[in-house]
Every structure is written in structure tokens, then in C-alpha cells.
Amino acid sequence: MSGDGEMSIFGPAAQYLRKSEKERIEAQSMPFDAKTASYVSDDKELYVKGLVQNKDGDKVTVQTLDDRTVVVKEDQVFPMNPPKFD
């Protein structure tokens, strides 16, 4: 895996291509539940992060990180990769 020093060849674009070492360490140390962490389709943002609260048949209740509760079809909920892979 390449370090932050190797990203310097990309110049000013490097900050957009990879998180800093500090950001990666913080993300890897955050608690993560693969069963509930998800992305949900959104009209304004395309996708938003959220936590699955309840499943009832093909309907899923998701609490988004901006404190909205949405009920969507199961095919509109997508699993989130663990932060350690970002």
C-alpha cells in the first residue's frame, strides 16, 4: 500500500484521491456494524448514509445520518463497506 509521501506525484489532486493518514486511522477505529450500516437512495443527494432500524417484508426503515427516518423498498438499500476499506 502506498503511503502519503507517494501521493505527492499527483500534486494538488492528491488530497481528493486519498484520505490523509489521520483520517484513515480515525475511520478505522470507529465502531461499525455491517448488518445495519447502509446507503439508501435519496432524491436530493442520490445516496445517503444510514442505519437500518427495521425490516418488514420488502420495506426497510432507515435512520439517515441527517436524522431523517425513511421507509424504502429493500432494493433501495445498499450495504456500506467498512471504513477500513476507504
C-alpha positions as a Markdown table, in Angstrom:
| # | Residue | x | y | z |
|---|---|---|---|---|
| 1 | Met | 0.0 | 0.0 | 0.0 |
| 2 | Ser | 1.3 | 3.4 | -0.9 |
| 3 | Gly | 1.9 | 6.0 | 1.8 |
| 4 | Asp | 1.1 | 9.7 | 1.8 |
| 5 | Gly | 4.5 | 10.5 | 0.5 |
| 6 | Glu | 3.9 | 8.6 | -2.7 |
| 7 | Met | 0.8 | 10.6 | -3.4 |
| 8 | Ser | 2.8 | 13.7 | -3.9 |
| 9 | Ile | 3.3 | 12.8 | -7.6 |
| 10 | Phe | -0.4 | 13.7 | -8.1 |
| 11 | Gly | 0.2 | 17.2 | -7.0 |
| 12 | Pro | -2.8 | 19.2 | -5.8 |
| 13 | Ala | -5.2 | 16.4 | -6.8 |
| 14 | Ala | -3.7 | 14.1 | -4.2 |
| 15 | Gln | -6.0 | 15.4 | -1.5 |
| 16 | Tyr | -9.0 | 14.3 | -3.5 |
| 17 | Leu | -7.7 | 10.9 | -4.4 |
| 18 | Arg | -6.9 | 9.6 | -0.9 |
| 19 | Lys | -7.7 | 10.4 | 2.7 |
| 20 | Ser | -4.9 | 11.6 | 4.9 |
| 21 | Glu | -3.2 | 9.1 | 7.3 |
| 22 | Lys | -5.0 | 10.8 | 10.2 |
| 23 | Glu | -8.4 | 10.5 | 8.5 |
| 24 | Arg | -7.8 | 6.8 | 7.7 |
| 25 | Ile | -6.8 | 5.9 | 11.3 |
| 26 | Glu | -9.9 | 7.7 | 12.6 |
| 27 | Ala | -12.2 | 5.9 | 10.2 |
| 28 | Gln | -10.7 | 2.5 | 11.0 |
| 29 | Ser | -11.1 | 3.0 | 14.7 |
| 30 | Met | -14.8 | 3.9 | 14.5 |
| 31 | Pro | -17.4 | 1.3 | 15.5 |
| 32 | Phe | -19.0 | -0.3 | 12.5 |
| 33 | Asp | -22.0 | -2.7 | 12.2 |
| 34 | Ala | -22.1 | -4.3 | 8.8 |
| 35 | Lys | -25.6 | -5.6 | 9.4 |
| 36 | Thr | -27.1 | -2.1 | 9.8 |
| 37 | Ala | -24.7 | 0.4 | 8.1 |
| 38 | Ser | -26.1 | 1.2 | 4.7 |
| 39 | Tyr | -26.6 | 3.7 | 1.9 |
| 40 | Val | -30.2 | 4.5 | 0.9 |
| 41 | Ser | -31.4 | 6.1 | -2.3 |
| 42 | Asp | -32.3 | 9.8 | -1.9 |
| 43 | Asp | -33.9 | 12.2 | -4.3 |
| 44 | Lys | -31.7 | 15.2 | -3.5 |
| 45 | Glu | -28.3 | 13.6 | -2.6 |
| 46 | Leu | -28.6 | 10.4 | -4.8 |
| 47 | Tyr | -27.4 | 8.3 | -1.8 |
| 48 | Val | -27.2 | 9.0 | 1.9 |
| 49 | Lys | -25.6 | 7.0 | 4.8 |
| 50 | Gly | -27.9 | 5.5 | 7.3 |
| 51 | Leu | -28.6 | 2.7 | 9.8 |
| 52 | Val | -31.3 | 0.1 | 9.2 |
| 53 | Gln | -33.8 | 0.2 | 12.1 |
| 54 | Asn | -36.4 | -2.3 | 11.0 |
| 55 | Lys | -37.2 | -4.7 | 8.1 |
| 56 | Asp | -40.9 | -5.6 | 7.5 |
| 57 | Gly | -41.3 | -7.7 | 4.4 |
| 58 | Asp | -39.9 | -5.8 | 1.5 |
| 59 | Lys | -40.0 | -2.4 | 3.4 |
| 60 | Val | -37.0 | -1.2 | 5.3 |
| 61 | Thr | -36.9 | 1.6 | 7.8 |
| 62 | Val | -33.6 | 3.5 | 7.8 |
| 63 | Gln | -32.4 | 6.3 | 10.1 |
| 64 | Thr | -30.2 | 8.6 | 8.0 |
| 65 | Leu | -27.2 | 10.4 | 9.4 |
| 66 | Asp | -29.0 | 13.7 | 8.9 |
| 67 | Asp | -31.7 | 12.5 | 11.4 |
| 68 | Arg | -34.4 | 11.6 | 8.9 |
| 69 | Thr | -36.4 | 8.4 | 9.1 |
| 70 | Val | -37.2 | 6.9 | 5.7 |
| 71 | Val | -39.1 | 3.8 | 4.7 |
| 72 | Val | -38.0 | 2.4 | 1.3 |
| 73 | Lys | -38.1 | -0.8 | -0.6 |
| 74 | Glu | -35.4 | -3.3 | 0.2 |
| 75 | Asp | -33.9 | -2.9 | -3.3 |
| 76 | Gln | -33.1 | 0.8 | -2.5 |
| 77 | Val | -30.9 | -0.1 | 0.5 |
| 78 | Phe | -27.3 | -0.9 | -0.2 |
| 79 | Pro | -24.6 | -2.3 | 2.2 |
| 80 | Met | -21.8 | 0.0 | 3.3 |
| 81 | Asn | -18.2 | -1.1 | 3.1 |
| 82 | Pro | -16.3 | -0.9 | 6.4 |
| 83 | Pro | -14.4 | 2.4 | 6.9 |
| 84 | Lys | -11.1 | 0.5 | 6.9 |
| 85 | Phe | -11.5 | -0.1 | 3.2 |
| 86 | Asp | -12.0 | 3.6 | 2.3 |
